[in-house]
Amino acid sequence: MRTFAAAACGLIIAICGIAPAKTQTSDDFYRGKTLNIIVGYGPGGGYDLYARILSRYMGKYIPGNPTIAVQNMPGAGSLRAANHLYNVAAKDGTVVGTFDMNVPLLGIVGDKNALFDARKFSWLGSLSNFSADAYVLWARKDGPVADAAGLLKPDGHVMQVGVVAAGASDYDLGIMLSEDFGMRLRMVTGYPSSSAIGLALDKGESDGQFVTYLSSRIIKKDWGVPGSNIQVILQFGRSTRHPTLQNVPLVSEFAKTDFQRQLIAVSEAPFRLSRPYVGPPGIPAERLKMLRDAFDQAAKDQGLLSEAEKINLEISPVPGPQAEREIEDLTKSPPAVLKRLLQLREKVTK
């Protein structure tokens, strides 16, 4: 009877021209499609550089070899891009993005403008763990403040530091140093990108700029060299002084209390995911695995590594599962520290 039934079924299919349904494979899904990488800043900055290099290599490791396109979505220190990725972007694996390393912390402290749970992003990983880099404050030698000690003079000049917007690493670090460490800094918002801030510093329209050291050396090759008018006066995001900045103090060297040291530790934690890449929540598990695998393989691709080396970009990748653990650990920071960071945010965004 079973043989007869099978034969009859086959005959009916043959007669009616009905083909058995074909399950869509991962290759079928991505073939002919475009994977969009959203960058939370304008063209020309460090986040943009990393994304464009990644876009040239990641596609060949995704089954179906989709085209990869980079889309810039600046706004609110890249918070606009993070909110878009979490709440608006397609959740089918065709959209991923990168934003400021400090953005996940905004969600964790409870910033009202951070419309996401950082733990629920689909984490691909980070292209850098910041082990070879530093977050530095560049300043003009002929400016009102020429060294870190000058920032602490009670009757000294106030350094005007150009930033994109509140919520980005540069702005929030500057406010913390001003409010909790007594450094005379004033953050000036409204610049479209880090490259625009650098141009303003060159022209003397701004006194200083917080930015990652290696990426700034790519864009501003004449900074920090003998005879340059622009020098590094402070570094952050490291437990020891950067090998090429041995004469420049760490922010942590100015901490006098345990609470100040805790503030620094929590504020520096996001740097371990300094070039984050995420997708929206809810990407199907199979596609997220493919994206993670492709991200990991692209970060090891000799072509990408050679290209990054030529322009001095640090590649020290962090895989997705480890990034998730880093974010989870950040949520367990001392409540008093998270509360203080939120107070600083609320004070300057009212």
URPEFEN-V393429 format. One record per pair of residues at least 6 apart in sequence whose ideal C-beta (glycine too) atoms are under 6 Angstrom apart, sorted by the first residue. I is the first residue (numbers start at 0). GAP is how many residues later the second one is. D is the distance in Angstrom with one decimal. If there is no record, write none. Layout:
i & gap & d
I & GAP & D
I & GAP & D
This chain:
i & gap & d
25 & 37 & 4.8
25 & 264 & 5.8
26 & 36 & 4.4
26 & 37 & 4.6
29 & 32 & 5.5
29 & 34 & 3.2
29 & 36 & 4.4
30 & 33 & 3.7
32 & 33 & 4.7
32 & 61 & 6.0
33 & 33 & 4.6
33 & 35 & 5.4
34 & 31 & 4.7
34 & 33 & 4.9
34 & 59 & 5.8
35 & 33 & 5.3
35 & 35 & 5.5
35 & 59 & 4.9
36 & 14 & 5.1
36 & 18 & 5.8
36 & 33 & 5.0
36 & 59 & 5.7
37 & 33 & 5.2
37 & 35 & 5.1
37 & 43 & 5.3
37 & 59 & 3.5
38 & 8 & 5.5
38 & 9 & 5.2
38 & 12 & 4.8
38 & 33 & 5.1
38 & 59 & 5.7
39 & 38 & 2.6
39 & 41 & 3.4
39 & 59 & 3.8
40 & 6 & 5.0
40 & 33 & 5.3
40 & 37 & 5.8
40 & 152 & 5.6
41 & 30 & 5.4
41 & 32 & 4.5
41 & 150 & 4.9
41 & 151 & 4.0
42 & 29 & 5.7
43 & 149 & 5.7
43 & 151 & 4.0
44 & 148 & 4.8
44 & 149 & 4.2
44 & 150 & 5.6
45 & 166 & 5.6
45 & 169 & 3.3
46 & 51 & 5.6
49 & 77 & 5.4
49 & 225 & 5.0
50 & 19 & 5.1
50 & 47 & 5.6
51 & 18 & 5.5
52 & 251 & 6.0
52 & 254 & 5.7
54 & 13 & 4.3
54 & 15 & 5.2
56 & 241 & 4.3
56 & 244 & 4.7
56 & 247 & 4.5
57 & 10 & 6.0
57 & 236 & 5.2
57 & 240 & 4.1
58 & 6 & 5.6
58 & 7 & 5.7
58 & 9 & 4.6
60 & 233 & 3.8
60 & 236 & 4.3
60 & 237 & 5.8
61 & 228 & 5.9
61 & 232 & 4.5
72 & 8 & 4.4
75 & 89 & 5.1
75 & 91 & 5.9
76 & 23 & 5.8
76 & 87 & 5.3
76 & 88 & 4.0
76 & 90 & 3.9
76 & 91 & 3.2
77 & 21 & 3.9
77 & 22 & 4.3
77 & 25 & 5.9
78 & 34 & 6.0
78 & 88 & 5.0
80 & 16 & 5.7
80 & 18 & 5.0
81 & 17 & 4.6
81 & 21 & 4.8
82 & 32 & 4.6
84 & 12 & 4.7
84 & 195 & 5.4
85 & 30 & 3.7
86 & 28 & 5.9
88 & 6 & 4.1
88 & 191 & 4.8
90 & 189 & 4.7
90 & 191 & 4.3
90 & 192 & 5.8
92 & 190 & 4.9
92 & 194 & 3.6
95 & 181 & 5.9
95 & 183 & 4.5
97 & 178 & 6.0
97 & 179 & 5.2
99 & 68 & 4.8
99 & 69 & 5.7
100 & 68 & 5.9
100 & 169 & 4.4
100 & 173 & 4.7
101 & 67 & 4.2
101 & 70 & 5.9
101 & 168 & 5.3
103 & 14 & 3.8
103 & 223 & 5.8
104 & 165 & 5.3
105 & 8 & 4.1
105 & 61 & 5.8
106 & 7 & 4.2
106 & 9 & 5.3
106 & 11 & 4.3
107 & 10 & 5.9
107 & 222 & 5.6
107 & 223 & 5.4
108 & 229 & 4.9
108 & 232 & 4.8
108 & 233 & 4.3
109 & 232 & 5.5
110 & 234 & 5.3
117 & 209 & 5.2
118 & 208 & 5.5
119 & 161 & 4.4
120 & 157 & 3.9
121 & 157 & 3.7
121 & 161 & 4.5
121 & 166 & 5.2
122 & 155 & 5.4
122 & 197 & 4.5
122 & 200 & 4.4
122 & 201 & 5.1
123 & 153 & 4.2
123 & 167 & 5.7
123 & 168 & 5.5
123 & 171 & 4.4
123 & 196 & 5.2
124 & 170 & 5.6
124 & 193 & 5.0
124 & 194 & 4.8
124 & 195 & 4.6
124 & 198 & 5.1
125 & 147 & 4.2
125 & 149 & 5.1
125 & 150 & 5.0
125 & 192 & 4.2
125 & 197 & 5.8
126 & 148 & 4.0
126 & 190 & 5.8
127 & 146 & 4.7
127 & 147 & 4.5
127 & 186 & 5.1
127 & 188 & 5.2
128 & 143 & 5.4
128 & 187 & 4.6
128 & 189 & 5.2
129 & 107 & 5.7
129 & 141 & 4.3
129 & 144 & 4.4
130 & 185 & 5.3
131 & 182 & 4.8
132 & 79 & 5.5
132 & 80 & 5.7
132 & 81 & 4.9
132 & 181 & 5.1
133 & 79 & 4.4
133 & 101 & 4.5
133 & 104 & 5.3
133 & 108 & 4.2
134 & 77 & 5.8
134 & 101 & 4.3
134 & 102 & 4.0
135 & 77 & 4.8
135 & 96 & 4.6
135 & 99 & 4.9
136 & 71 & 5.6
136 & 73 & 5.4
136 & 96 & 5.6
136 & 97 & 4.1
137 & 71 & 4.9
137 & 92 & 5.4
137 & 94 & 5.8
138 & 69 & 4.5
138 & 94 & 4.8
139 & 89 & 5.8
140 & 88 & 5.1
140 & 90 & 5.9
142 & 64 & 4.4
143 & 13 & 3.4
143 & 63 & 6.0
144 & 6 & 5.7
144 & 12 & 5.7
144 & 14 & 4.4
146 & 86 & 5.2
147 & 85 & 5.0
147 & 86 & 4.8
147 & 101 & 5.3
149 & 6 & 5.6
150 & 32 & 4.1
150 & 33 & 5.5
155 & 28 & 5.7
157 & 26 & 4.6
157 & 28 & 5.0
158 & 26 & 5.4
158 & 48 & 4.6
158 & 49 & 5.1
159 & 26 & 5.4
159 & 28 & 5.4
159 & 46 & 5.8
159 & 47 & 4.6
160 & 13 & 5.5
160 & 24 & 5.7
160 & 26 & 5.4
160 & 47 & 4.4
161 & 26 & 5.3
161 & 29 & 5.2
161 & 35 & 4.0
161 & 38 & 5.2
161 & 44 & 3.9
161 & 47 & 5.8
162 & 7 & 4.7
162 & 8 & 4.4
162 & 24 & 5.1
162 & 26 & 5.5
163 & 27 & 5.4
164 & 24 & 5.4
165 & 182 & 5.6
165 & 183 & 5.3
169 & 40 & 3.7
170 & 16 & 5.2
172 & 37 & 6.0
173 & 11 & 4.8
173 & 13 & 4.6
174 & 169 & 5.3
174 & 173 & 5.5
175 & 168 & 6.0
176 & 6 & 4.3
176 & 8 & 5.9
177 & 7 & 4.7
178 & 165 & 6.0
180 & 73 & 5.7
190 & 6 & 4.7
193 & 17 & 5.4
194 & 24 & 6.0
196 & 12 & 4.9
197 & 22 & 5.6
199 & 6 & 4.2
200 & 8 & 5.2
213 & 98 & 5.5
213 & 100 & 5.3
216 & 95 & 6.0
217 & 93 & 5.0
217 & 94 & 5.3
221 & 6 & 5.8
222 & 7 & 4.3
231 & 13 & 5.8
231 & 16 & 5.1
234 & 7 & 6.0
234 & 10 & 5.7
234 & 13 & 5.3
234 & 15 & 5.6
235 & 15 & 4.6
236 & 31 & 5.2
236 & 34 & 4.0
251 & 12 & 5.2
254 & 6 & 4.7
254 & 9 & 5.9
261 & 72 & 5.7
261 & 75 & 4.9
262 & 74 & 5.8
265 & 67 & 4.7
265 & 71 & 4.9
268 & 61 & 5.4
271 & 54 & 5.7
272 & 50 & 5.5
272 & 53 & 5.7
291 & 28 & 4.5
295 & 23 & 5.7
297 & 6 & 5.9
298 & 18 & 3.8
304 & 10 & 6.0
307 & 7 & 5.0
